[in-house]
Amino acid sequence: MTIVIIDTGLNIKHEYFMEYRDRFVDNYVYSKQEVYKIESLNDLYDTCGHGTAVNALLCKYSIHTDIVNIIVKDYEEFCSDDLQTILKYINKNIKCNLIQLSCGICECYDINALYLCCKDLFNRGVYIISALDNTGCISYPAAFDIVLGIDFDNIYSRIEEYDYYENSEVNIRGGYTKYHLPSYKDNTYEYCDGTSFLSVYFTALIAEEFLRYDKFSFMQICNFLKVKSRNIYRDKKAKNENELFSIKRAIVFPFNKEVHSLLRYKCMLDFEIVKVLDSKYSGNVNRSIGEILNIDTENMLIESVESLDWNYNFDTVILGHLEKIEQITKKNYFERIIKKCSAYKKQIYIMDNISRKERQLLFQLMPKRQIYNYCINKAHIKKYNKDKLFRFGRPVLAILGTSRRQGKFTLQLELRKRFIESGYQVGQLGTEPTSKLFHFDKMAPIGYNASVHLDSDDLVYYLNSSVHEIEMMEPDIIIVGNQSQTLNSFWGNQKMYPYEQFLFLLATNPDAYILCVNVDDPVDYVSRTINYIESITCAKNVGLVIFPVCKKGNDIVVYNENKIEDIELLKYKKNFEKCLEKNIYILGNDQSIDELYEHCIEVFSEDPNN
């Protein structure tokens, strides 16, 4: 049985190892993408003592194994590329059974490539035992399903006590123990603790159990560890989200804020909007969409939903938020429309958070394949180890704001369009209920009439896992868009407290952000918002984007909006630039948004170490 230790090295001259010298059969050094052999055992060294302590524990708990050390010279800067190079070298050149890895890579740009390296060894019958990162986040390769991931838990104080988890990034949570182990300084000893050393115990346990086997499988290892565990926790597989059906020709109702983005950015949809409908009581019927939305190329008129010919050539109804129109008209449009969809075999895309009674009626009248109603609840969340979150190796750009109704989703679409046109692969998480219609990778409607029913911990887990799923698609950039205001501007009303927005920032942990502001936002409030964002994340500010509309009302009710003239906008822009010393851009101005896009490229092209 041969075990490879990838670590900081070994102080072979320490008195502790005198009786174990013959067990160190081969030794190597990794530096600058190369692995080379150490010819003399006496040339072994340790850069900080971590590897010496790991070797000492393995010698203590596994007395019949041969040990191969691969010394990583720049251990503090150890990254996925380094690990891949080492694993490929082991696969081609070193005959072994187990690999002990007492470190984890938290932010991994090329997760899939690292997985394939581990898979090649796995297929050869070489298994990796890896510690999860001591900071508590998910790390690689421990999180892989073909690697045994080890974490500690304070509920146990003895190393022999542990719990086993199935269907989880964590396989084992064991007892927290301190060890008095050899140091890299002469014959001194130091106290050590953490997952690095706990994982060694399980490597030794596996080695001693399978010592007499010529071959053994990963399944045999798992079954052996389950038998010895205190408890086995079988995590359920999270319920999959509904897939969006194919749409060719759609009608939309009612004509509201959510529909505006669909009409402004029809060129980014892969289906045709053939009719826009509203109630005859709305005052919008027979009005030009182009006139209302200031789109010169749009000539379509809004039609009355009451007079819709259901035999018309369309396959899908896109149903926006109905609460306000139903309150005004005292009509149950939801029930009327789903009955019509059922009778005329139409698909329906529902943005609203619908009640249990409405849901029962919906599925009673229509087949599931013709319904898309995005709803997230506890069934979509795993039960165990939800405290451990992903940190992202792909760049994440957040679009944030100081209030509602200020073009945050519009800005997301503008940037998406420019990145894609330039040849970039864009991953995207949207919080608007229309996000899926633009084929965003993930959607989490947490704004008005939210259809995400999760408590705070589960919401953070869900949003974080969503970004991770996008990351696994290997995009060049991930864009995430938050809702409404980021920081409350008043106190004394819970509607004004942006709980979900705070959780969104914690979950997505962006590298950079763009803040959407209103022309009349107090400079002090914008400054506090910037400071707040940068205090709870490490995100860098790309710039501020001014929404070119003056709104009358408050943060709860907006009753009038007027577009601001260009001359006035420039005055607001200069004032923000002077007071905040930030890059300022104007939404709706193509040249300005082009400049913002170019600055995004510059920000993500900078060396993060500078």
Salt bridges, closest charged atoms under 4 A:
ASP7 OD1 - HIS50 ND1 2.76
ASP26 OD1 - LYS37 NZ 3.02
GLU107 OE2 - ARG391 NH2 3.16
ASP151 OD2 - ARG173 NE 3.19
ASP151 OD2 - LYS388 NZ 2.98
GLU160 OE1 - ARG158 NH2 3.37
GLU161 OE2 - ARG158 NH1 3.69
GLU161 OE2 - ARG230 NH2 2.35
GLU166 OE2 - LYS226 NZ 2.45
GLU166 OE1 - ARG234 NE 3.18
GLU169 OE1 - LYS382 NZ 3.63
GLU208 OE1 - HIS64 ND1 3.05
GLU241 OE2 - LYS442 NZ 2.71
GLU258 OE2 - LYS257 NZ 3.80
GLU258 OE2 - HIS321 NE2 3.96
ASP270 OD2 - HIS439 NE2 2.74
GLU272 OE1 - ARG249 NH1 3.29
GLU298 OE1 - LYS266 NZ 2.77
GLU303 OE1 - LYS275 NZ 2.95
GLU306 OE2 - LYS331 NZ 3.75
GLU335 OE2 - LYS339 NZ 2.88
ASP352 OD1 - HIS321 ND1 2.65
ASP387 OD2 - ARG173 NH2 3.01
GLU414 OE1 - LYS417 NZ 3.93
GLU414 OE1 - ARG418 NH1 2.52
GLU432 OE2 - LYS257 NZ 3.47
ASP455 OD2 - LYS378 NZ 3.61
ASP458 OD2 - LYS378 NZ 2.48
ASP458 OD1 - LYS386 NZ 2.80
GLU469 OE1 - LYS442 NZ 3.08
GLU471 OE1 - HIS468 ND1 3.47
ASP524 OD2 - ARG528 NE 3.65
GLU561 OE2 - ARG405 NE 3.04
GLU568 OE2 - LYS571 NZ 3.44
GLU577 OE2 - LYS573 NZ 2.70
ASP594 OD1 - ARG418 NE 2.71
GLU602 OE1 - HIS599 ND1 3.32
GLU606 OE1 - LYS540 NZ 2.71
